[in-house]
Amino acid sequence: MQESSLTQADLARKLRVSRARVTQVLHLLDLDPKVAATIIALGDPLPRRVITERALRPLVDLPVDQQKPKVAQLVRRAKEQLRSAAQKGRKP
């Protein structure tokens, strides 16, 4: 936002979302780059949303050394859910 003349409100109007939504998404950019890379490495798209933006938001406010174990826990849980669904023959 700083490199552009667009404000968050302008962007929200352009995307037809609330300014709060824009703030939430931009706030995720504050995640530690290694944490973001871990999430990106999971691939896109996943068969279903197993790590949600909503689950990631609280991590942003944690110190970097606490973000890493929390995201590792989310990734482990996501993989377990996908494995369990596959074993049961369900679509994940």
N, C-alpha and C positions, 0 to 999 in steps of 0.2 A: 504494500500500500504506500510505502514511503517513496518509492521510485516513480510513482504515478500520481497524477493529479486527482485520481478517483479517491473518494472517501469510502469508508465502509458502508455508509448509507447509500452512496451512489452505486456501489457494487451490488448491494442488496436489491435496490430497485431494478438494476439491469438484469440480475439473475432471478428476480421475482421471489426472493426469500426475505426473511426478516434480517434486520441488522444484527440481531443476537446470533442468528445462524451463521452469518459471515464471521462474526467474532469467534464463535466456537470452532469453526474450521481453521481459521487463521491461528488460533491458539495452539493447535496441534503442531504447527511448525516449530514450536518451542521444545518439542521432544528432542532428547539427545539424538544426534545423527546415527549413532550405532543402534539405538532402539528403533528408529525409523527404518533403518536398513534391514533389521531383523523382520519387521512386519512386511516390508516390501518383498523380501525373499520368499515369503509364503506364496506369492503368486497372485495374479489377478486374472480372472475372477476365481475366487474359491467356490467350491460347489454350493456353499451357503455361507451366510455371515456368521462366522464363529468367533471372530474378534471384531467387535463393533467399535465404531467411533465413540460411542457412549462409554464403553469399557476403558478406552484409552484416555479420555479427558482427565480423569483424576491423576493420571501418571504425570501429566505436564507440571503439576505443582510440587512433585517430589524432587528431591535432589537426584542428580544423575546416578549416583551409586545405588539408589533405591529404585530407580526406573527399570534398570536392567533385570533384576530378579523378578519384578512384578510382570514385565512383559514376557519373560521366560515362562512364568507360571501360566499366563494367558495362552501362550503358544502350546505348551504341554497339554493344557486342558482342551484346546481346539483340536489338536491332533488325536487325542483320546476320543473325542466326540466323533470325529470323522472315521476313525478306525472302528469304533463301536457300531456306527451306522452301517458301515460297509460289511461288517461281520453278520449283521442282522438282515442283510440284503435290502436295506432301505436306501433310498436316495438321501444323501447327507443334507 
